[in-house]
C-alpha cells in the first residue's frame, strides 16, 4: 500500500514542490500536505497522475489488472453477485 511517506518520497525524488504538485493535480497545497501526512487518502485518479508526474512506471500494475480483468471476463462467473 502506498502511504503518505511514499508519496512525499516520490515527489521529493522527482524534485517537485508541494505547490507544483498541487497545480499538476488541480488541487490546493493543503490537499497535498494532507495526502503526505496521511490525514486523507489520495483518489486513484490522482494517485496515477502522481506516479506519472514522478516518472514512476505503473505499467506492471496496469498489466496485472488487465490480466485479472481478462481472466474474469473469460470465466464469466455469475455466482459472484453481491449479497444483499
N, C-alpha and C positions, 0 to 999 in steps of 0.2 A: 504494500500500500504506500502511496506517495503522501508524505506529510508536509507540514509547513517548512520544516528544516530542509527537506529535499527541494521544495520549490525555491527557497531562498538560495540554496547552494547552486542550483541550475542557473538562476538569474544572475548571481554574482559571477559565476564562471563565464557566462556569456557577456559580461560587462554591461549589463542593462540595469539602469537605476529603477527604483520603485516607480518613480514618476513616468519614466518612459514605458515601463511595462503596463502601467495603468492606461496610458494613451493607446498602446497597442491593443489592449483588451477592452477598450472603450468603457472604462470604469474609473473610479477615483483612487487616489493613492491609499486612502484608508482601507479600501477593499483589499488591496494587495497586502497591506500590513496585516489585516485580519487573516488572510489566507496563510501567510507565513508564520503567524503566531498560533495558528490552529484554532482561532476563535470562530471561524466559519469555514465551511467546506467549499472548495472550488467546483464549479459546474464542469461537467465533462467536456463541453464545447470549449470552454476557456482553458481547461487543462491541456487539451490537444493543441490549442493555439500557443499556449505557454511552451510546450515541447517544441513546436515549430520555431518560435522566436529564439529559443535557447539552442537550436540546432541539435536537438535530441532525436535520434531515429526511433520513431514509433511504428515503423514498418512491420517488425516482427510481431508486435501486439496486434496490429490490424490484420495480419495474415492469419494469426491464430484464431481471431474472432471470425474471420471469413470461413476458415475450415470448420469451425463448430457450427456456424450457420448452414453451411453446405451439408454437413452430416445430418443435422436436424431436418433439413428440407428433404433429404433422401429417405429418411425413415418415416416422416410424416405421422408421427405418433399422436393420435388424438386422445390417448388416455391421460395426457398430462394437462388436462384442463384445470384451471384454478378451482379450488373448492370454495363453496360459499358457507 
